[in-house]
Amino acid sequence: MTVPPSPTSAASAFVIRPLATDDEARVCAEIMSTTEPWLTFGRSFQQSLEILRDPAREVYVALDAREGVAGFAILVMGGAFVGYIQSLAVRDAWRGRGLGTALIAFAERRILRETPNVFICVSSFNPGARRLYERLGYQVVGELLDYMVRGHSEILLRKTTGPLAEHVSAISSDSPVSSRGAPATRDLL
């Protein structure tokens, strides 16, 4: 997907696509391990790289023709919260220019093909990210006290197109697995 520049974004376009190389994974791990909230979590470069290489996660990178990786999103499409945006990171130079919003929109389109709910957590010490998510229509559905670090909460937010049961009933009976080979959403109920 190529995203054209908007009047408030950078002068060049960027492309969002699946993570393709180990070099890209290493750049993403560097971004993750040197920015918030991962600094507060104590996430190292190696831990970040392991998460980015995990085959159970979908990683999408935003690439700028001149600067390479400008940001990324990590999605979890299995488990209790199918459709979870686990991580979203944007290089400092790209912040405030619409890239985070574009990555979220991309993730939402990907997730909503399979489930009517998109989940994301935000740390209580990250009010800017929380404002962005709420501006984009996410609503608080819970708070996890002292979940990642003592003294701070992870706020669980959800954006939905409708109840899971309605989505499940709309899935045809002849498609028993998702596009990734995992059990279809209806099998989770």
BELQUI-V399047 format. One record per pair of residues at least 24 apart in sequence whose ideal C-beta (glycine too) atoms are under 7 Angstrom apart, sorted by the first residue. I is the first residue (numbers start at 1). J is the second residue. Records with the same first field share a line. If there is no record, write none. Layout:
# BELQUI-V399047
I: J + J
This chain:
# BELQUI-V399047
1: 106
3: 102
6: 98
8: 97 + 98
9: 97 + 98
10: 94 + 97
12: 64 + 65 + 66
14: 62 + 63 + 64 + 70 + 99
15: 63
16: 60 + 62 + 102 + 103 + 106
17: 60 + 61
18: 59 + 60
19: 52 + 59 + 60 + 61
24: 61 + 69
25: 49 + 52 + 53
27: 68 + 69
28: 52 + 61 + 69 + 72
31: 89 + 91
32: 87 + 89
35: 89
36: 126
37: 123 + 125 + 126
40: 125 + 149
41: 148 + 149
57: 86
60: 106
62: 99 + 102 + 103
70: 94 + 99
71: 99 + 100 + 103
73: 103 + 106 + 107
75: 107 + 110 + 111
77: 114 + 180 + 182
78: 182
81: 119
82: 115 + 185 + 188
83: 111 + 115 + 117 + 118 + 119
84: 119
85: 118 + 119 + 120
100: 132
101: 136
104: 136
108: 159
112: 161
114: 178 + 179 + 185
115: 167 + 185
116: 160 + 161 + 162 + 164 + 167
117: 158 + 160 + 164
118: 158 + 159
119: 156 + 158
120: 157
121: 154 + 155 + 156
122: 155 + 157
123: 148 + 152 + 154
124: 152 + 153 + 155
125: 152
130: 155
133: 157
